[in-house]
Amino acid sequence: MQASTSKAAAQLDADMQAWQQFVGLLQAEQAALIANDGDRIAGLAEERSHLAQRLTAVARNAPVALI
């Protein structure tokens, strides 16, 4: 039982880190938009797309009780 609890806790931690990365990325994107930094925005858009796909997988794999 403890091994499965540890695995679940580790997965939740990884999922939380992914969401924190996404929020940080959105904040960086906001700052680039405010600064009118088109080059930075373009780079962030690609990273945002990648993270969004990762978070979609996280949501699909979440237990129904947690949604």
Number of C-alpha atoms within 10 A of each C-alpha: 6 7 8 9 10 11 12 12 12 12 14 14 12 13 17 14 12 17 17 12 14 20 13 12 17 15 12 15 20 13 14 17 13 9 11 11 12 11 9 15 18 13 11 17 14 11 13 18 12 12 17 15 11 16 17 11 11 18 14 11 9 14 9 8 5 6 7
